[in-house]
């Protein structure tokens, strides 16, 4: 599978997921973006199209990509609690729930965020 087909498949998966889920003020969407080098996450209220809070692996110590992803999950959970949010809908961005994406979700759960 070439890179163009792989990206297209991910975008189709992401579109299917986005048809079904949407975040609001009480239960925002926890949107994950993963590049080859970094991982970013936002809590988004889709009704007002506003980002409530965000975190990235540039804010945590460098211990390897998977460990950084887990630390980002804990960081977003902490910031969500500060914003008064306890629950979120997980949007994996069309990526498989595996590796860094799964580590981020586990870190958020361990930080107290219900996904």
Secondary structure, 3 states (H helix, E strand, C coil): CCHHHHHHHHHHHHHHHHHHCCCCCCEEEEEEEECCCCEEEEEEECCCCEEEEEEEHHHCCCCCHHHHHHHHHHHHHHHHHHCCCCEEEEECCCCCCCCHHHHHHHHHHHCCCEC
